[in-house]
Amino acid sequence: MKSEKHKRSPCPVACVLDILGDKWTLLIVRDMLFGRTYFNEFCRSPEGIATNILADRLEKLVHQKLVEKYTTTEIAGRDAYRLTSKGKSLKPVLDAVAKWGLANIEGTEAKLKSTGSP
Amino acid sequence: MKSEKHKRSPCPVACVLDILGDKWTLLIVRDMLFGRTYFNEFCRSPEGIATNILADRLEKLVHQKLVEKYTTTEIAGRDAYRLTSKGKSLKPVLDAVAKWGLANIEGTEAKLKSTGSP
C-alpha cells in the first residue's frame, strides 16, 4: 500500500484504489458492516479468504484507521475488529458497488449467505 | 479475471471486485468518462500506467462488454475505445469512490490534471 506521501496522483479515485483496490479489502469492510467481528468469522465468508491475506488486509485497514482492533468480554483474549467512523463512511461506496453488481452481473444476490454459523 | 462461471460467491460486491478489483481498471473507466479515447491518452494520465497493464485491462474491459473498440476517421487506423452503456453505468460507483476519497484522503483534488496534451 502506498502511503499518503507516495500518491500516484491527487485524483481521489486513484488514492482510494491505493487503499481499497484489490479483490479482498472491501469484502472485509462488507463483513464488518454485516456485524462480523472476529478473524474466524471473516474466514467463514463464502469467498474463502486465505488467512495470510486476511491478516495483511486487516493490518492495512487498521493502519489506514478504517478499522480498529479491540477486546471483548464475550471471548476473552481474542482480538475483535470493528469499523471506525471513517470505515463506516464507506457504506455508500459499498452500496453503489452492490447496486451496480446486482444490475449488471447475472447470478448475484443481495443477501450474503455465510458458509457457517458465526 | 474470473468468468461468470467461476464466481467466488453470489455477493454482488465480490463479483464486481472480480472485474474491477485492482489499482488500474477504474482509472481507465475514469479516463473514458473524461472523454479520453486513445491508448496513448490513457498512458498520459498522471498515474503513469504501464503499457502492458493498460493493454491487459483494456482487453478485459472489452471482454466484459464495459468498453468497445472502434475506429475513428480522426486518426485513421488507430483503435479507439469508448464505454458501452454498461460501462457508462459505472459512473455512480466512480462518483461514490471520488466523494469518499475527497472527504477522507488529504491532498486529493476533484479535477484531474493530465501530464500532457491529449
Interface residues (C-beta under 8 A of the other chain):
Chain A: E4 K7 R8 S9 P10 C11 P12 V13 A14 C15 V16 L17 D18 I19 G21 D22 K23 W24 L26 L27 R30 S45 P46 E47 G48 K86 S89 L90 P92 V93 L94 D95 A96 V97 A98 K99 W100 G101 L102 A103 N104 I105 E106 G107 T108 E109 A110 L112 K113
Chain B: E4 K7 R8 S9 P10 C11 P12 V13 A14 C15 V16 L17 D18 I19 G21 D22 K23 W24 L26 L27 R30 S45 P46 E47 G48 K86 S89 L90 P92 V93 L94 D95 A96 V97 A98 K99 W100 G101 L102 A103 N104 I105 E106 G107 T108 E109 A110 L112 K113
